């Protein structure tokens, strides 16, 4: 949970959401336990994380969509096309710096930041695909 939100592959400059599958599995298991065995105590650490389950899931899903769109720009744009959007991609890369370096899954009030990144990448991606 203390990892940055995103990881970058330095070779091709693509992104990957840095949310551990094991954490999502734990969250799902806790959800099932709470539903099926409401009186059974759950470890405090798991409970603390579960309280933010919907928020984590929303962040993860939004970032996954944004990463797919961003990686499309990086991998599917032809060189001549990429040249035309290179400055905008560089601006997005600057905006991504906190997600790659300082913001973690425990960071507070990151919803607007994540949604803003998603909107920016989505708009550019739509223009390129037209």
C-alpha positions, 0 to 999 in steps of 0.5 A: 500500500506504500508503493507509488500508484504507477510504475513505468517501463523505462524501455518502452515508456509504458505504464502499469498500475502498481496495485498488488493483486494480493491486496485486491485478493485480500480485500475480496476475501475480507468482503466475503468473510464479512458477508458470510460470517458477520460475527467473525472477527477480522484482523485489524490490518485487513479491516483498516484496508477494507474500510477503503475497499470501494475507494481502492477499487475505484482508483485501481479501475480508473488508473487501469483505464487511463494506463490502457489509453496512455499505453495505446498512445505510446505503442500504437501511434505511428512515429509521424502521428506521435511527433504531432502529440509529443508535447502533449504526451510530455505534459502528461508525463510531467503530470504523472510524476507524482503518481510514479514517485510520491503518491501511494495508495495511502495518499489522501484526497487523490481522487481529483488528481486521478480523475484529472489524469484520466480525463486528460489522457482520454481526450488526447486518445480520442483525438488520435483515434479520430 
